[in-house]
Amino acid sequence: MDAMSRPTTTNVKARTRGDVITLPAAELPTRWYNVLPDLPAPLAPPRSPATGNPVTPDELGRIFPPALIEQEMSQDRFIPIPEEVLAILAMWRPTPLVRARRLEAALGTPARIYYKHEGVSPSGSHKPNTAVPQAYFNRLHGIRRLTTETGAGQWGSALAFATRMFGMTCRVYMVRVSYDQKPYRRTFMRLFGAEVFASPSPHTASGRAILAKDPGSPGSLGIAISEAVEEAAGLPDTNYSLGSVLNHVLLHQTVIGQEAKRQLESVGETPDFIFGCHGGGSNFGGIALPFVPEVLAGAPIRAVAVEPDGCPSLTRGRFAFDYGDTAKLTPMVRMYTLGHDFMPPASHSGGLRYHGASPIVSALLEAGVIGAEAVAQGEVFRAAELFAHTEGIVPAPESAHAVAAVIRKAAELREEGREATILFSLSGHGLFDLGAYEAYLDGTLGDQGDQGEAIAAALAGLPQVRP
């Protein structure tokens, strides 16, 4: 079947088993949805860190293959998924959509709650949806080695899996606090052949500079990105791969929302509310972006990105140009940011400890098309515990941010006596995060406190760039 001639949703043959709605393998989306041509206004072009001018394809070509650069800037509404990529995605996709009926009962809510279960992938999260095509397009360009960063380890695990599928290797700079907290995620990466180093590390100039200032630095995604980009830019056989933020990453994740639309339609549902956890934007974008055309056409759908209150880029950040990394090696993009120097407090939601946000998500928030809210760490783990007790799945701490927001909304609907359909993305399981749950159960995991002073100090260092 041609990638541009998918059957209409009225022809979808979803299967319902109890409260689990599945799609046959033939219904795996064969094209990615690109939101760029549907945005209310064009994105501001990224700026070169060297000149301050719009970045050129040649500059991006130092660390990305041509196909991904084309996708980053494409104005095509749909982009075909290569057959080689589909063959690997089909190992676990389409993923199930589940009616959370036990959670509904525990909350006493009239809301109907559905979650898209991305924890069924080989690495246990939504991240392979983009890791596989990124590895494929790099291998097609002759690249045999990738560098990357990872927070909690979901992205590093996904890229380790994906590079192994294409006979490649990768090196992962893992944020120090998560490197220490989540040993089994680094074991998973190593099992698939990846090298894993705690960041900041002594292996790069940017890592050594941070360690010279603070030998006990807990690290951040901004620092780890600097290390991975620095290494990739200096080696001809190596490129850099990013698991969130960039346009092509969110593009690849839209398989999530496309499948969810078909599954909901198969049971006569449309969402009133959509929730996804937010660090850089890949998970939230994957579930929410395919619904943006309907929102812009006037559909009463409210999509909300949910972030930690310890790293609240969307709810307390500034919409401005900023670097994507601490060492200022990456292009500057216009996004909601806390400042590239912001050091988030150590938390067990390492995948959400990023100072900025996807330019796409930022633009939609600035235009009022989507919403954002922040939740505290204690509320997140209480929500995760209730979800585990009712639905039988231990969510990753990142995923549990969406669960917490869903519980908030379901309680509001209960008080209002109003029915509604809630959709959220369960972006991954927490089976490698049991150390965090042990701290929660032992009562040693608390909230992180107000970050106002640190945010103000970091925002004062934003680059002076005119839109």
Phi, psi and omega in degrees: 000134179296141184297336184264009182231051178298149174296152176292161184295340179291343180263000183293134180250073178286152177247134179245123178238101187065242179255015180252124182250118181242157173249145175294158182303329180294344181265009172301126180306137180253009174210151176269146176267126180255114184281346187307313180291348181259357181295148179302330177212150180298149174291146173293135181294144176300151180251143179293135177291341182274319187246339186082354177275165176308135184292146181260156176303327179296321178296315179294330182294349177291335184228352181233149176283159184304320184298320180287327175296318178298317179295323180301326186250359188296145173250012174283130184291330178228140181233123183299144176267124181301148181301322180296326177287316179302322182298325179278318177303327182292352175296334180220350181257153358292146179273156184287149167253130188237133172279120183274064188292326179290323176294318177304314182295319180296328180273347182061036186256147173280356180291147172258119187250126177237141174232140175271117191268093180274357180285001181272001180288165181304327180260001172088016179208181178284348190300327179298342179303329177254333179299319182296307179296326179295317177297318181299310184291328175291316179297322178299330181272003177092006179277134183246357185215138179235147170245153178200174173246164171209146178271272180282346177112350180298316182291315178300321178297318181295317181289325175300316177298312186294317180295325176297323180298332182249017176068031180249174174236164177210156174240132185242125172264110185258128181308130189309314184299321178283327176304320180280322185283330191234069184297331184282340173290320177290329174298318178300314180299315180295324178301326179268011171097003181279148167273137183231125179236143174289136180244133009287145184239165175277005186274348182228159179295320181293322177294317179296324179295319178293316181295328178295325179279322185214089182302336180259021183306131176285350181081170177204165177296325178299319178292315181297323176298316179305315182295315182292319179294317179303314181294315182296320182293340183262001183233128184291335183264007188235135172241170180256144180229133184241139186265001181201186170073302189288157185300316184292334178291312178296324176305310183295330182282351184292354172301330181297304183293325178298315178295317182299321178301313181295320181293318178295317180297329181293339178247019174073029182244149165229143185283142169268327180226139177233130180234143172210145177292155184224123169241290172254339174123357187291317181289311178299316179299320182298320181277328190264325189300321179298345178266353184300317178304321178292321178298315180293334178276359176107004180295140182280063179247128178246114177261132186231126175271131186245123186234165177284143179288349175279346179215067192269067186298321183281323186269340180227002180276181180244139178278101188201168172286137176205161176286151177277353183219168185287322183276001176063041177266337184270161174300155174273132178235153178275117186203169168284127186217151172263000183102134185295344177270357182295129178252102182293151177295152178298130179217170178269006175251061188300333181288350181250009183269062181238139187286342185237191182216157176308135174303325179294309179298319180298316180295320179293322177292316180299327180276356180079014182283328179234173176238175178211148174211157181244147179230150181277156185299320180297317178296323180300313184285331174294321177295318179298320179297316179296320180296318178296318181294327185264319185257352175077013181238131174273111183279150170301149178305326177297310180301326184294342173297318177294320178300316180299317180293323177297317179298319175303310183294318179298323177293320177299316181294325176298314181294327179277346185065035187244132175281150175194161177253125181248131176240134172218160180261119171273092195290345178178163179273164182250027184290342173263007185244023186292339174297322177294318179292327177296317178297321178296313181293330179278354179078018180259002180255115182241185176284167191259354178082165183290136182255018188305314182294317180295321179294315181300317180296318181290321179295333179294341181261014179296145177294148180269094183232129177280139178301000000 
